[in-house]
Amino acid sequence: MNAINHAATALLISRRWPDLPLLPILLCVQLVECLWVVFNLLGVEVTYTASEVHAINDIHLAHMPYSHSLAASLVLAGIVWWLVARVFRRPAWGLGLGLAVAVLSHIVLDLLTHVPDIALAPGVDAWKLGSGLYGIPLIALLVETLYGVWCWRIFRGSKALLTVILLFNLAALSFYVPQIPGPEMWLAGHPKVFAAIIGLHIVAGWAAIWVFARRQSKAVQ
């Protein structure tokens, strides 16, 4: 899922757990993807590209059991919950649960969009999960954009925040529509460059949601 829409999930979490600061929510909804970026850059996980890249379905997430498996996500959510409850001594069934849900939201959304490339657990590669939506990229982009707008609506966000979400999705159009040329064509044979770009996209999504959601909160105050 487009990084901005993962980041928009923080708006849902913030609405449900209003005592949680927005920044740690943003970090948690993309924690899985941050691990994916690091593991790909280190060569621990493997991504490869088709000989020509025209759309997202030309990028193949071949091996990512440590960042994107169901078991790994559950363990990561458990660690976040434990840190909040035990180390930071905050309410485990309030703030800790909210951040654990934020962590798990990432794998849930990826299951709804990815081709079957999500393993059950590290070392269990025989059966992989995913809806296959990325096999039809334009429909995937439409669904993702609608999800981001839905998050904004539940949050009751400002028009500026909605504009940011829509613009981020629109900026990815060439990556979802093979007929539209874009910078993705330069990614063929460079999966680590792709991972680095995703890392930058995550940071940009964090910044956009944080700035415009906080600006709205200050206006309400």
C-alpha positions as CSV (number, residue, x, y, z in Angstrom):
1,M,0.0,0.0,0.0
2,N,1.1,3.5,-0.8
3,A,3.1,4.9,2.2
4,I,0.7,7.9,2.6
5,N,-2.2,5.6,3.1
6,H,-0.4,3.6,5.7
7,A,0.4,6.9,7.4
8,A,-3.3,7.9,7.1
9,T,-4.1,4.9,9.3
10,A,-2.5,6.9,12.1
11,L,-5.6,9.1,11.9
12,L,-7.9,6.2,12.7
13,I,-5.7,5.2,15.6
14,S,-5.6,8.7,16.9
15,R,-9.3,9.0,16.7
16,R,-9.8,5.8,18.7
17,W,-7.0,6.5,21.2
18,P,-7.0,10.3,21.5
19,D,-4.5,10.3,24.4
20,L,-1.8,8.8,22.2
21,P,0.6,11.3,20.6
22,L,0.5,11.3,16.9
23,L,4.2,10.8,16.3
24,P,4.5,7.3,17.9
25,I,1.4,6.2,16.1
26,L,2.9,7.3,12.8
27,L,6.1,5.4,13.6
28,C,4.2,2.3,14.5
29,V,2.0,2.1,11.4
30,Q,5.1,2.1,9.3
31,L,7.4,0.1,11.6
32,V,7.0,-3.1,9.4
33,E,7.9,-1.1,6.3
34,C,10.9,0.5,8.0
35,L,12.3,-2.9,8.8
36,W,11.6,-4.0,5.2
37,V,13.7,-1.0,3.9
38,V,16.6,-1.8,6.3
39,F,16.5,-5.5,5.6
40,N,16.5,-5.0,1.8
41,L,19.4,-2.5,2.0
42,L,21.4,-5.0,4.1
43,G,20.5,-7.9,1.8
44,V,18.6,-9.8,4.6
45,E,15.4,-9.7,2.5
46,V,15.2,-9.8,-1.3
47,T,13.4,-7.8,-3.8
48,Y,13.9,-8.1,-7.6
49,T,12.5,-6.3,-10.6
50,A,11.4,-7.3,-14.1
51,S,13.7,-6.5,-16.9
52,E,11.5,-3.4,-17.5
53,V,9.5,-1.7,-14.8
54,H,6.3,0.0,-15.9
55,A,4.1,-0.5,-12.8
56,I,4.1,-1.8,-9.3
57,N,3.4,-5.4,-10.5
58,D,6.9,-5.4,-12.1
59,I,8.4,-5.2,-8.6
60,H,8.6,-8.6,-6.9
61,L,8.9,-8.9,-3.1
62,A,10.5,-12.3,-3.3
63,H,11.7,-12.8,0.3
64,M,10.6,-10.7,3.3
65,P,9.7,-13.1,6.2
66,Y,11.3,-11.1,8.9
67,S,9.5,-7.8,8.2
68,H,6.2,-8.9,6.5
69,S,5.2,-12.3,7.8
70,L,2.1,-12.7,10.0
71,A,4.2,-14.2,12.9
72,A,6.8,-11.4,12.7
73,S,4.1,-8.7,12.8
74,L,2.5,-10.3,15.8
75,V,5.8,-10.5,17.6
76,L,6.6,-6.9,16.7
77,A,3.2,-5.7,18.0
78,G,3.8,-7.7,21.2
79,I,7.2,-6.1,21.7
80,V,5.7,-2.6,21.3
81,W,2.9,-3.4,23.7
82,W,5.5,-4.8,26.2
83,L,7.7,-1.7,25.9
84,V,4.8,0.7,26.5
85,A,3.5,-1.4,29.5
86,R,6.7,-2.4,31.2
87,V,9.5,0.0,30.1
88,F,7.6,3.2,29.8
89,R,5.0,2.2,32.4
90,R,2.0,3.4,30.5
91,P,-1.5,1.8,30.5
92,A,-1.1,-1.6,28.7
93,W,-4.7,-1.9,27.6
94,G,-5.0,1.7,26.5
95,L,-1.9,3.3,25.0
96,G,0.0,0.0,24.6
97,L,-2.9,-1.6,22.8
98,G,-3.4,1.3,20.5
99,L,0.2,1.2,19.3
100,A,0.1,-2.6,19.0
101,V,-2.9,-2.2,16.7
102,A,-1.0,0.4,14.7
103,V,1.8,-2.1,14.1
104,L,-0.6,-4.8,13.1
105,S,-2.5,-2.5,10.7
106,H,0.4,-2.5,8.3
107,I,0.3,-6.3,7.6
108,V,-3.5,-6.3,7.4
109,L,-3.5,-3.6,4.8
110,D,-0.7,-5.3,2.8
111,L,-2.7,-8.6,2.9
112,L,-5.6,-6.7,1.3
113,T,-3.4,-5.3,-1.6
114,H,-0.3,-7.5,-2.2
115,V,0.0,-10.4,-4.5
116,P,0.6,-13.6,-2.5
117,D,4.0,-12.7,-1.1
118,I,3.4,-12.6,2.7
119,A,4.6,-15.6,4.6
120,L,3.0,-17.1,7.7
121,A,6.3,-17.0,9.5
122,P,10.1,-17.0,8.8
123,G,11.0,-20.4,7.3
124,V,7.4,-21.1,6.2
125,D,7.4,-20.4,2.5
126,A,5.1,-23.0,1.1
127,W,2.0,-20.9,1.6
128,K,2.0,-17.2,1.0
129,L,-0.9,-14.8,1.4
130,G,-2.2,-11.7,-0.4
131,S,-5.4,-10.6,-2.2
132,G,-3.6,-10.2,-5.6
133,L,-5.0,-6.7,-6.0
134,Y,-1.6,-5.4,-7.2
135,G,-2.1,-7.6,-10.2
136,I,-4.5,-4.9,-11.4
137,P,-2.6,-1.8,-10.3
138,L,-5.1,1.0,-11.3
139,I,-7.8,-0.7,-9.2
140,A,-5.3,-1.0,-6.4
141,L,-4.6,2.7,-6.5
142,L,-8.3,3.5,-6.5
143,V,-8.9,1.3,-3.4
144,E,-5.9,2.7,-1.6
145,T,-6.9,6.3,-2.3
146,L,-10.5,5.6,-1.1
147,Y,-9.0,4.1,2.1
148,G,-6.9,7.2,2.7
149,V,-9.9,9.4,2.2
150,W,-11.9,7.2,4.6
151,C,-9.2,7.6,7.3
152,W,-9.4,11.4,6.8
153,R,-13.2,11.3,7.1
154,I,-13.2,9.3,10.3
155,F,-10.6,11.7,11.7
156,R,-12.7,14.6,10.6
157,G,-9.7,16.2,9.0
158,S,-9.2,19.5,7.4
159,K,-9.4,20.1,3.6
160,A,-5.7,20.7,3.6
161,L,-5.1,17.2,5.1
162,L,-7.4,15.7,2.5
163,T,-5.6,17.5,-0.3
164,V,-2.2,16.2,0.9
165,I,-3.5,12.6,0.9
166,L,-5.0,13.0,-2.6
167,L,-1.8,14.6,-4.0
168,F,0.4,11.9,-2.6
169,N,-1.8,9.2,-4.2
170,L,-1.9,11.2,-7.5
171,A,1.9,11.5,-7.5
172,A,2.1,7.7,-7.6
173,L,-0.2,7.4,-10.7
174,S,2.5,6.4,-13.2
175,F,3.6,3.6,-10.8
176,Y,0.1,2.1,-11.0
177,V,-0.7,2.8,-14.6
178,P,1.7,1.0,-17.1
179,Q,0.7,3.3,-19.9
180,I,1.9,6.4,-18.1
181,P,5.7,6.7,-18.2
182,G,7.4,7.8,-15.0
183,P,10.6,7.5,-12.9
184,E,9.8,3.8,-12.1
185,M,11.3,2.9,-15.5
186,W,14.8,3.6,-14.0
187,L,14.2,1.0,-11.2
188,A,14.8,-2.0,-13.4
189,G,17.7,-4.0,-11.9
190,H,18.0,-1.7,-8.9
191,P,15.9,-3.1,-6.1
192,K,18.0,-1.5,-3.4
193,V,17.3,1.9,-5.0
194,F,13.6,1.0,-4.9
195,A,14.0,0.2,-1.1
196,A,15.7,3.5,-0.5
197,I,13.0,5.4,-2.4
198,I,10.3,3.7,-0.3
199,G,12.2,4.8,2.8
200,L,12.1,8.4,1.7
201,H,8.5,8.1,0.8
202,I,7.7,6.8,4.3
203,V,9.4,9.8,5.8
204,A,7.6,12.2,3.5
205,G,4.2,10.6,4.4
206,W,5.0,10.8,8.1
207,A,5.9,14.5,7.7
208,A,2.8,15.4,5.7
209,I,0.3,13.7,8.0
210,W,2.0,15.0,11.1
211,V,2.2,18.6,10.0
212,F,-1.4,18.9,8.7
213,A,-3.1,16.8,11.4
214,R,-1.2,18.8,14.1
215,R,-2.1,22.0,12.4
216,Q,-5.7,21.1,12.6
217,S,-5.4,20.1,16.3
218,K,-3.9,23.4,17.1
219,A,-6.6,25.2,15.3
220,V,-9.3,23.4,17.3
221,Q,-7.5,24.3,20.5
